[in-house]
Amino acid sequence: MSEQARAAPIVDAWAQHPTERFMAEPWLATLLRWTGNRREAPPLESTVAAMEEAGVELALLNAWHGPSGALISNDEVAGFIEAAPERFRGVASVDLNDPMAAVREVRRCVEELGFVAVRALPWLWNLPPDDRRFYPVYAACVEAGVPFCTQVGHTGPLRPSEPGRPIPYLDHVLLEFPELVVVGGHVGFPWVDEIVSLTTKYENLYVDTSAYTVRRLPGPFVEWLRGRGRTRVLFGSNWPMIAPARCLEGLAELGLDEETERLYLGENARRVYSL
């Protein structure tokens, strides 16, 4: 990593401190194989150590809730934050099958726990983001004034990839919720042109580079990041699947100017999530 990058305050926009429940999920098999990770959940100290190694000042920790229940609960995330409040902020997750409970949980997480966003993953539910079950959550995010985070692109876990296609699904959402700030994680490959076109169309759409090392970022995505995408791209790691230091190896090779690098590593995230 360049000295310039080490000096910049870095925000990791997509991380999780996993529970044993999360690590036991069968769909993690491909990610564990690709990344060489084991199924043991790491101690919280290892998450903090990975941040320090990469110069990450602040990480957004995801809760995970799927059809089978909470894999990382909102209250567990709140406990991680309580243990290291200067290092973490929370991203809530809710049960899409219980819309009113989901709305109330968004309010609780933002107003009582201080969470800064809500995340629901279409592939985890096998539902495209324009499915009716997401819509109460979108309305709750607008009301609470927090971004909605999702995943775009193909699915690494053993689940269908189609729900991650930006057009038409995410296009519909952005048309119908013009006040909703959306952050699409994982770059959007192989539909990079679709995600770039949507960020041009919608000023409230952002993308994070979680699950990718900077050396694996698609060429057209990097070209966009250097230019019109400079205010729209956020750094993320997807820890513990990829360590943030590994994600940032070769950062100087992207050819970003000093301001774009600052925006990418932290300033965009601080603005989008009101950190």
C-alpha contacts under 8 A as a table, 3 or more apart, distances in Angstrom:
res1	aa1	res2	aa2	distance
1	M	5	A	6.46
1	M	6	R	6.91
1	M	245	A	7.96
1	M	248	L	6.20
1	M	249	E	5.32
1	M	250	G	6.07
1	M	251	L	5.90
1	M	252	A	7.00
2	S	5	A	5.18
2	S	6	R	6.39
2	S	251	L	6.89
2	S	252	A	6.07
3	E	6	R	4.96
3	E	7	A	6.19
4	Q	7	A	5.25
4	Q	8	A	6.42
4	Q	258	E	7.93
5	A	8	A	5.16
5	A	251	L	7.88
5	A	261	E	7.39
5	A	262	R	7.79
5	A	265	L	7.80
6	R	9	P	7.73
6	R	54	A	7.46
6	R	55	G	5.79
7	A	55	G	7.85
8	A	262	R	6.37
8	A	265	L	7.31
8	A	266	G	7.70
9	P	55	G	7.29
9	P	56	V	6.80
9	P	57	E	5.91
9	P	262	R	7.95
9	P	265	L	7.22
9	P	266	G	6.08
10	I	55	G	6.45
10	I	56	V	4.63
10	I	57	E	5.43
10	I	58	L	6.82
10	I	265	L	4.99
10	I	266	G	4.72
11	V	56	V	5.80
11	V	57	E	5.98
11	V	58	L	4.93
11	V	59	A	5.73
11	V	60	L	7.83
11	V	235	F	6.91
11	V	236	G	7.60
11	V	265	L	6.20
11	V	266	G	4.74
11	V	269	A	6.64
11	V	270	R	7.64
12	D	15	A	6.70
12	D	56	V	6.60
12	D	58	L	6.31
12	D	59	A	4.57
12	D	60	L	6.21
12	D	235	F	5.85
12	D	236	G	4.61
12	D	237	S	6.33
12	D	244	P	7.75
12	D	265	L	7.91
12	D	266	G	7.76
13	A	59	A	6.18
13	A	60	L	5.30
13	A	208	D	7.02
13	A	210	S	7.63
13	A	234	L	6.70
13	A	235	F	6.06
13	A	236	G	4.61
13	A	237	S	7.46
13	A	269	A	6.74
14	W	59	A	7.22
14	W	60	L	5.81
14	W	61	L	6.73
14	W	62	N	7.09
14	W	185	G	7.62
14	W	208	D	7.81
14	W	210	S	6.06
14	W	236	G	4.81
14	W	237	S	5.92
14	W	238	N	5.28
14	W	239	W	7.46
15	A	59	A	6.49
15	A	60	L	5.92
15	A	61	L	5.09
15	A	62	N	6.25
15	A	236	G	7.13
15	A	237	S	6.25
15	A	238	N	4.68
15	A	239	W	4.80
15	A	240	P	7.18
16	Q	60	L	7.59
16	Q	61	L	4.66
16	Q	62	N	5.04
16	Q	63	A	7.29
16	Q	238	N	6.97
16	Q	239	W	6.03
16	Q	240	P	6.90
17	H	41	A	7.95
17	H	42	P	7.66
17	H	44	L	6.96
17	H	47	T	6.91
17	H	61	L	6.64
17	H	62	N	7.68
17	H	77	V	7.85
17	H	80	F	7.97
17	H	239	W	7.64
17	H	240	P	7.25
18	P	21	R	7.92
18	P	22	F	5.83
18	P	23	M	6.62
18	P	41	A	5.76
18	P	42	P	7.34
18	P	72	I	6.61
18	P	240	P	7.82
19	T	22	F	5.18
19	T	23	M	6.41
19	T	41	A	5.72
19	T	71	L	7.03
19	T	72	I	6.09
20	E	23	M	5.11
20	E	24	A	6.12
20	E	39	R	7.91
20	E	40	E	6.79
20	E	41	A	5.50
21	R	24	A	5.28
21	R	25	E	6.84
21	R	71	L	5.50
21	R	72	I	7.52
22	F	25	E	5.70
22	F	71	L	4.89
22	F	72	I	6.55
23	M	28	L	7.18
23	M	39	R	5.25
23	M	40	E	6.66
23	M	41	A	6.37
24	A	28	L	7.73
24	A	39	R	6.58
25	E	28	L	5.78
26	P	29	A	5.93
26	P	158	L	7.95
27	W	30	T	7.07
27	W	157	P	5.06
27	W	158	L	4.66
27	W	159	R	6.93
28	L	31	L	5.38
28	L	32	L	6.12
28	L	157	P	5.43
28	L	158	L	7.04
29	A	32	L	5.23
29	A	33	R	6.16
29	A	157	P	7.04
29	A	158	L	7.37
30	T	33	R	5.05
30	T	34	W	6.11
30	T	156	G	6.68
30	T	157	P	5.78
30	T	158	L	6.67
31	L	34	W	5.06
31	L	35	T	5.95
31	L	156	G	6.28
31	L	157	P	6.15
31	L	241	M	7.07
32	L	35	T	5.28
32	L	36	G	5.45
32	L	37	N	4.93
32	L	38	R	6.45
32	L	39	R	7.63
32	L	241	M	7.32
33	R	36	G	5.34
33	R	37	N	7.10
35	T	241	M	6.18
35	T	242	I	6.84
37	N	241	M	6.81
42	P	46	S	6.32
42	P	47	T	7.44
43	P	46	S	5.57
43	P	47	T	7.12
44	L	47	T	5.24
44	L	48	V	6.56
44	L	80	F	7.45
45	E	48	V	5.16
45	E	49	A	6.07
46	S	49	A	4.86
46	S	50	A	6.05
47	T	50	A	5.19
47	T	51	M	6.39
47	T	239	W	7.89
47	T	240	P	7.59
48	V	51	M	5.11
48	V	52	E	6.28
48	V	87	R	7.61
49	A	52	E	5.05
49	A	53	E	6.17
50	A	53	E	5.17
50	A	54	A	6.55
50	A	243	A	6.38
50	A	244	P	6.82
50	A	245	A	7.31
51	M	54	A	5.37
51	M	55	G	6.06
51	M	56	V	4.73
51	M	57	E	7.06
51	M	58	L	7.94
51	M	59	A	7.84
51	M	244	P	6.72
51	M	245	A	7.80
52	E	55	G	4.99
52	E	56	V	5.91
52	E	57	E	7.49
53	E	56	V	7.68
53	E	245	A	6.36
54	A	244	P	5.83
54	A	245	A	4.33
54	A	248	L	7.68
55	G	245	A	8.00
56	V	59	A	7.14
56	V	244	P	7.74
57	E	87	R	6.33
58	L	86	E	7.38
58	L	87	R	4.74
58	L	88	F	5.56
58	L	89	R	7.43
59	A	87	R	6.29
59	A	88	F	5.00
59	A	89	R	6.39
60	L	88	F	5.80
60	L	89	R	4.86
60	L	90	G	5.65
60	L	91	V	6.42
61	L	77	V	6.81
61	L	88	F	6.56
61	L	89	R	6.13
61	L	90	G	5.13
61	L	91	V	5.84
62	N	72	I	7.76
62	N	77	V	7.24
62	N	90	G	6.31
62	N	91	V	4.75
62	N	92	A	6.41
62	N	93	S	7.46
62	N	119	R	7.34
63	A	71	L	7.57
63	A	72	I	4.90
63	A	73	S	5.44
63	A	74	N	5.39
63	A	76	E	7.92
63	A	77	V	6.21
63	A	90	G	7.60
63	A	91	V	6.08
63	A	92	A	5.33
63	A	93	S	5.26
63	A	119	R	7.79
64	W	70	A	5.97
64	W	71	L	5.28
64	W	72	I	4.85
64	W	73	S	6.37
64	W	74	N	7.90
64	W	92	A	7.70
64	W	93	S	5.47
64	W	94	V	7.79
64	W	119	R	7.98
64	W	120	A	7.77
65	H	68	S	7.72
65	H	69	G	5.54
65	H	70	A	4.26
65	H	71	L	5.74
65	H	72	I	6.87
65	H	73	S	7.04
65	H	93	S	5.54
65	H	94	V	5.73
65	H	95	D	6.17
65	H	120	A	7.70
66	G	69	G	5.28
66	G	70	A	6.36
66	G	71	L	7.32
66	G	95	D	6.77
66	G	124	L	6.12
66	G	125	W	6.23
67	P	95	D	7.41
67	P	97	N	7.77
67	P	124	L	7.78
67	P	125	W	6.32
69	G	95	D	7.51
70	A	73	S	5.20
72	I	76	E	6.45
72	I	77	V	7.12
73	S	76	E	5.10
73	S	77	V	6.41
73	S	93	S	7.62
74	N	77	V	5.12
74	N	78	A	6.20
74	N	90	G	8.00
74	N	91	V	7.99
74	N	92	A	5.81
74	N	93	S	6.74
74	N	109	C	7.39
75	D	78	A	4.83
75	D	79	G	6.22
76	E	79	G	5.00
76	E	80	F	6.45
77	V	80	F	5.05
77	V	81	I	6.30
77	V	90	G	6.41
78	A	81	I	5.07
78	A	82	E	6.15
78	A	90	G	6.84
78	A	113	L	6.69
79	G	82	E	4.98
79	G	83	A	6.33
80	F	83	A	5.18
80	F	84	A	6.58
80	F	88	F	7.73
81	I	84	A	5.19
81	I	85	P	4.83
81	I	87	R	7.52
81	I	88	F	5.38
81	I	89	R	6.45
81	I	90	G	7.26
82	E	85	P	5.30
84	A	87	R	5.55
84	A	88	F	6.51
85	P	88	F	5.67
85	P	89	R	7.49
89	R	114	G	7.94
89	R	115	F	6.32
89	R	116	V	6.79
90	G	114	G	7.35
90	G	115	F	4.48
90	G	116	V	6.04
90	G	117	A	7.19
91	V	115	F	5.65
91	V	116	V	5.97
91	V	117	A	4.81
91	V	118	V	5.17
91	V	119	R	6.38
92	A	106	V	7.04
92	A	109	C	6.50
92	A	115	F	6.60
92	A	117	A	6.25
92	A	118	V	4.51
92	A	119	R	6.02
93	S	106	V	7.96
93	S	118	V	5.79
93	S	119	R	5.38
93	S	120	A	6.05
94	V	102	A	5.23
94	V	105	E	6.78
94	V	106	V	7.41
94	V	120	A	7.25
95	D	98	D	5.73
95	D	99	P	7.33
95	D	101	A	7.50
95	D	102	A	5.70
96	L	99	P	5.90
96	L	102	A	6.55
96	L	133	R	5.63
96	L	134	F	6.47
96	L	137	V	7.97
97	N	133	R	6.83
98	D	101	A	5.46
98	D	102	A	6.04
99	P	102	A	4.95
99	P	103	V	6.26
99	P	133	R	7.05
99	P	136	P	6.18
99	P	137	V	7.51
100	M	103	V	5.08
100	M	104	R	6.25
100	M	136	P	7.75
101	A	104	R	5.10
101	A	105	E	6.00
102	A	105	E	5.02
102	A	106	V	6.22
102	A	136	P	7.73
102	A	137	V	6.64
103	V	106	V	5.21
103	V	107	R	6.46
103	V	136	P	6.52
103	V	137	V	5.98
103	V	140	A	5.65
104	R	107	R	5.13
104	R	108	R	6.17
105	E	108	R	4.94
105	E	109	C	5.99
106	V	109	C	5.26
106	V	110	V	6.19
106	V	118	V	7.22
106	V	137	V	7.55
106	V	140	A	6.56
106	V	141	C	7.21
106	V	144	A	7.80
107	R	110	V	5.34
107	R	111	E	5.76
107	R	112	E	7.81
107	R	140	A	7.32
107	R	144	A	6.67
108	R	111	E	5.30
108	R	112	E	5.21
108	R	113	L	6.70
109	C	112	E	5.66
109	C	113	L	4.77
109	C	114	G	6.20
109	C	115	F	5.51
110	V	113	L	5.76
110	V	114	G	4.77
110	V	115	F	4.71
110	V	116	V	6.51
110	V	117	A	7.72
110	V	144	A	7.05
111	E	114	G	5.79
111	E	115	F	7.77
115	F	118	V	7.99
116	V	146	V	6.01
116	V	147	P	7.52
116	V	273	Y	6.04
116	V	274	S	7.59
116	V	275	L	7.81
117	A	141	C	7.75
117	A	146	V	5.06
117	A	147	P	5.04
117	A	148	F	5.97
117	A	149	C	6.98
117	A	273	Y	7.11
118	V	141	C	7.23
118	V	146	V	7.28
118	V	147	P	6.56
118	V	148	F	5.07
118	V	149	C	5.94
119	R	148	F	5.79
119	R	149	C	4.43
119	R	150	T	5.69
120	A	148	F	7.90
120	A	149	C	6.67
120	A	150	T	5.69
121	L	124	L	5.38
121	L	125	W	6.79
121	L	150	T	5.35
121	L	151	Q	5.88
122	P	125	W	5.35
122	P	126	N	5.65
122	P	127	L	5.05
122	P	128	P	5.44
122	P	129	P	5.88
122	P	150	T	7.26
122	P	151	Q	7.09
122	P	163	P	5.63
122	P	164	G	6.72
123	W	126	N	4.60
123	W	127	L	6.49
123	W	128	P	7.66
123	W	155	T	7.01
123	W	159	R	6.29
123	W	160	P	6.44
123	W	161	S	6.64
123	W	162	E	7.95
123	W	163	P	5.79
123	W	164	G	6.81
124	L	127	L	7.87
124	L	159	R	7.34
126	N	159	R	7.60
126	N	160	P	7.04
126	N	163	P	6.62
127	L	131	D	6.29
127	L	163	P	5.99
128	P	131	D	5.64
128	P	162	E	7.68
128	P	163	P	4.30
128	P	164	G	7.10
128	P	169	Y	6.12
129	P	134	F	6.43
129	P	163	P	6.98
129	P	169	Y	5.89
129	P	170	L	6.11
129	P	173	V	7.07
130	D	134	F	6.91
130	D	135	Y	7.55
130	D	169	Y	5.37
130	D	170	L	6.60
130	D	172	H	6.28
130	D	173	V	5.64
131	D	134	F	5.94
131	D	135	Y	7.34
132	R	135	Y	5.38
132	R	136	P	7.99
133	R	136	P	6.91
133	R	137	V	7.98
134	F	137	V	5.45
134	F	138	Y	6.46
135	Y	138	Y	5.04
135	Y	139	A	6.34
136	P	139	A	5.12
136	P	140	A	6.16
137	V	140	A	4.98
137	V	141	C	6.16
138	Y	141	C	5.12
138	Y	142	V	6.34
138	Y	148	F	6.95
138	Y	177	F	7.57
138	Y	180	L	6.90
139	A	142	V	5.18
139	A	143	E	6.18
139	A	177	F	7.99
139	A	180	L	7.99
140	A	143	E	5.01
140	A	144	A	6.01
141	C	144	A	5.05
141	C	145	G	5.85
141	C	146	V	5.28
141	C	147	P	6.38
141	C	148	F	6.47
141	C	180	L	7.13
142	V	145	G	5.06
142	V	146	V	6.51
142	V	147	P	7.69
142	V	179	E	6.40
142	V	180	L	5.51
142	V	181	V	7.90
146	V	181	V	7.34
146	V	273	Y	7.06
147	P	180	L	6.72
147	P	181	V	4.72
147	P	182	V	5.61
147	P	183	V	6.98
147	P	272	V	7.50
147	P	273	Y	6.87
148	F	180	L	7.21
148	F	181	V	6.18
148	F	182	V	4.93
148	F	183	V	6.34
149	C	182	V	5.73
149	C	183	V	4.72
149	C	184	G	5.98
149	C	185	G	7.23
150	T	182	V	7.46
150	T	183	V	6.28
150	T	184	G	5.01
150	T	185	G	6.02
151	Q	164	G	6.22
151	Q	184	G	5.11
151	Q	185	G	4.60
151	Q	186	H	6.19
151	Q	188	G	7.82
152	V	164	G	4.45
152	V	165	R	6.20
152	V	166	P	6.39
152	V	184	G	5.49
152	V	185	G	5.83
152	V	186	H	6.04
152	V	187	V	6.59
152	V	188	G	4.57
152	V	189	F	7.68
153	G	161	S	7.10
153	G	164	G	4.78
153	G	165	R	5.63
153	G	166	P	7.37
153	G	186	H	6.73
153	G	187	V	6.71
153	G	188	G	3.66
153	G	189	F	4.79
153	G	190	P	6.14
153	G	191	W	6.17
153	G	192	V	7.84
154	H	161	S	4.74
154	H	162	E	7.30
154	H	164	G	6.06
154	H	165	R	7.46
154	H	188	G	7.02
154	H	189	F	6.25
154	H	190	P	6.71
155	T	158	L	7.33
155	T	159	R	6.49
155	T	160	P	6.63
155	T	161	S	4.79
155	T	164	G	7.23
156	G	159	R	7.74
160	P	163	P	7.22
161	S	164	G	5.65
161	S	165	R	7.40
162	E	165	R	5.56
163	P	169	Y	7.57
164	G	188	G	7.61
165	R	168	P	7.37
165	R	169	Y	6.86
165	R	170	L	7.65
165	R	188	G	7.55
165	R	191	W	6.76
166	P	169	Y	5.73
166	P	170	L	4.92
166	P	171	D	6.51
166	P	188	G	7.56
166	P	191	W	7.30
166	P	194	E	6.19
166	P	195	I	6.03
166	P	198	L	7.92
167	I	170	L	6.00
167	I	171	D	5.54
167	I	194	E	6.43
168	P	171	D	5.21
168	P	172	H	6.22
169	Y	172	H	5.41
169	Y	173	V	6.75
170	L	173	V	5.04
170	L	174	L	6.26
171	D	174	L	5.31
171	D	175	L	6.23
171	D	198	L	7.04
172	H	175	L	5.19
172	H	176	E	6.24
173	V	176	E	5.23
173	V	177	F	5.95
174	L	177	F	5.19
174	L	178	P	5.74
174	L	180	L	7.32
174	L	202	Y	7.25
175	L	178	P	5.99
177	F	180	L	5.40
178	P	204	N	7.57
179	E	204	N	7.59
180	L	204	N	6.84
181	V	204	N	4.85
181	V	205	L	6.12
181	V	206	Y	7.93
182	V	204	N	6.28
182	V	205	L	4.96
182	V	206	Y	6.20
183	V	205	L	5.94
183	V	206	Y	4.64
183	V	207	V	5.32
183	V	208	D	6.93
184	G	187	V	7.27
184	G	188	G	7.69
184	G	205	L	7.52
184	G	206	Y	6.17
184	G	207	V	4.68
184	G	208	D	6.25
185	G	188	G	7.42
185	G	207	V	5.68
185	G	208	D	4.75
185	G	209	T	6.33
185	G	210	S	6.07
186	H	189	F	7.68
186	H	207	V	7.58
186	H	208	D	6.12
186	H	209	T	5.20
186	H	210	S	4.91
186	H	211	A	5.63
186	H	212	Y	6.96
187	V	192	V	6.99
187	V	207	V	6.27
187	V	208	D	6.17
187	V	209	T	5.22
187	V	210	S	7.29
187	V	212	Y	7.90
187	V	217	L	7.91
187	V	221	F	7.92
188	G	191	W	5.42
188	G	192	V	5.15
188	G	194	E	7.99
188	G	195	I	6.20
189	F	192	V	5.07
189	F	218	P	7.73
191	W	194	E	5.27
191	W	195	I	6.56
192	V	195	I	5.25
192	V	196	V	6.14
192	V	220	P	7.56
192	V	221	F	6.67
193	D	196	V	5.15
193	D	197	S	6.01
193	D	220	P	7.90
194	E	197	S	5.13
194	E	198	L	6.23
195	I	198	L	5.10
195	I	199	T	6.31
196	V	199	T	5.21
196	V	200	T	6.39
196	V	221	F	7.75
196	V	224	W	7.66
197	S	200	T	5.11
197	S	201	K	6.30
198	L	201	K	4.87
198	L	202	Y	5.91
198	L	205	L	7.43
199	T	202	Y	5.12
199	T	203	E	6.30
199	T	204	N	7.65
199	T	205	L	5.41
199	T	206	Y	6.71
199	T	232	R	7.68
200	T	203	E	6.95
202	Y	205	L	5.82
205	L	232	R	7.43
206	Y	232	R	4.88
206	Y	233	V	6.00
206	Y	234	L	7.57
207	V	232	R	6.32
207	V	233	V	5.00
207	V	234	L	6.20
208	D	233	V	5.48
208	D	234	L	4.40
208	D	235	F	5.53
208	D	236	G	5.83
209	T	212	Y	5.91
209	T	213	T	8.00
209	T	217	L	7.91
209	T	233	V	7.34
209	T	234	L	6.43
209	T	235	F	5.40
209	T	236	G	5.29
209	T	237	S	7.16
210	S	213	T	7.94
210	S	235	F	6.64
210	S	236	G	4.02
210	S	237	S	4.35
210	S	238	N	5.15
211	A	236	G	7.39
211	A	237	S	5.67
211	A	238	N	5.16
211	A	241	M	7.53
211	A	242	I	6.71
212	Y	215	R	7.93
212	Y	216	R	6.02
212	Y	217	L	6.41
212	Y	237	S	7.05
212	Y	247	C	6.42
213	T	216	R	5.35
213	T	217	L	6.77
213	T	237	S	7.81
213	T	246	R	6.57
213	T	247	C	3.81
213	T	248	L	6.28
213	T	249	E	7.26
214	V	217	L	5.33
214	V	247	C	5.79
214	V	248	L	5.86
214	V	249	E	6.89
214	V	250	G	6.67
214	V	251	L	6.19
214	V	254	L	7.58
215	R	249	E	7.41
215	R	250	G	6.29
215	R	251	L	7.62
215	R	253	E	7.91
215	R	254	L	7.98
217	L	221	F	6.70
217	L	222	V	6.56
218	P	221	F	5.29
218	P	222	V	6.40
219	G	222	V	5.16
219	G	223	E	6.24
220	P	223	E	5.06
220	P	224	W	6.22
221	F	224	W	5.09
221	F	225	L	6.13
222	V	225	L	4.89
222	V	226	R	6.24
222	V	254	L	6.94
223	E	226	R	5.26
223	E	227	G	6.62
224	W	227	G	5.19
224	W	228	R	5.84
224	W	229	G	5.13
224	W	230	R	7.48
225	L	228	R	6.59
225	L	229	G	4.38
225	L	230	R	4.89
225	L	232	R	7.91
225	L	233	V	6.81
226	R	229	G	6.69
226	R	230	R	5.87
226	R	255	G	7.63
226	R	256	L	5.89
226	R	257	D	7.80
226	R	260	T	6.98
227	G	230	R	5.74
228	R	231	T	7.42
229	G	232	R	5.03
229	G	233	V	6.27
230	R	233	V	6.21
230	R	260	T	5.63
230	R	263	L	6.91
230	R	264	Y	6.94
231	T	260	T	7.70
231	T	263	L	6.45
231	T	264	Y	7.45
231	T	268	N	6.19
232	R	268	N	6.94
233	V	263	L	7.95
233	V	264	Y	5.77
233	V	268	N	7.01
234	L	263	L	7.68
234	L	264	Y	5.06
234	L	265	L	6.50
234	L	266	G	7.09
234	L	268	N	6.04
234	L	269	A	5.82
235	F	264	Y	5.81
235	F	265	L	5.32
235	F	266	G	7.14
235	F	269	A	7.86
236	G	244	P	7.60
237	S	242	I	6.03
237	S	243	A	6.47
237	S	244	P	5.10
237	S	247	C	6.22
238	N	241	M	5.81
238	N	242	I	5.90
238	N	243	A	7.67
238	N	244	P	7.97
239	W	242	I	5.02
239	W	243	A	5.44
239	W	244	P	6.81
240	P	243	A	6.04
242	I	246	R	6.81
242	I	247	C	6.79
243	A	246	R	5.34
243	A	247	C	6.41
244	P	247	C	4.91
244	P	248	L	6.34
245	A	248	L	5.25
245	A	249	E	6.44
246	R	249	E	5.30
248	L	251	L	5.39
250	G	253	E	5.34
250	G	254	L	7.45
251	L	254	L	5.70
252	A	255	G	5.89
252	A	256	L	7.16
256	L	259	E	7.98
256	L	260	T	5.84
256	L	261	E	5.71
257	D	260	T	5.40
257	D	261	E	6.19
258	E	261	E	5.23
258	E	262	R	6.35
259	E	262	R	5.14
259	E	263	L	6.21
260	T	263	L	5.03
260	T	264	Y	6.05
261	E	264	Y	5.10
261	E	265	L	6.01
262	R	265	L	5.31
262	R	266	G	6.11
262	R	267	E	6.10
263	L	266	G	5.68
263	L	267	E	4.45
263	L	268	N	5.04
263	L	269	A	7.98
264	Y	267	E	6.67
264	Y	268	N	6.12
264	Y	269	A	7.87
265	L	268	N	7.57
265	L	269	A	7.90
266	G	269	A	5.34
266	G	270	R	6.17
267	E	270	R	5.08
267	E	271	R	6.24
268	N	271	R	5.21
268	N	272	V	6.08
269	A	272	V	5.12
269	A	273	Y	5.85
269	A	274	S	7.86
269	A	275	L	7.67
270	R	273	Y	5.49
270	R	274	S	5.46
270	R	275	L	4.75
271	R	274	S	5.08
271	R	275	L	6.81
272	V	275	L	7.98
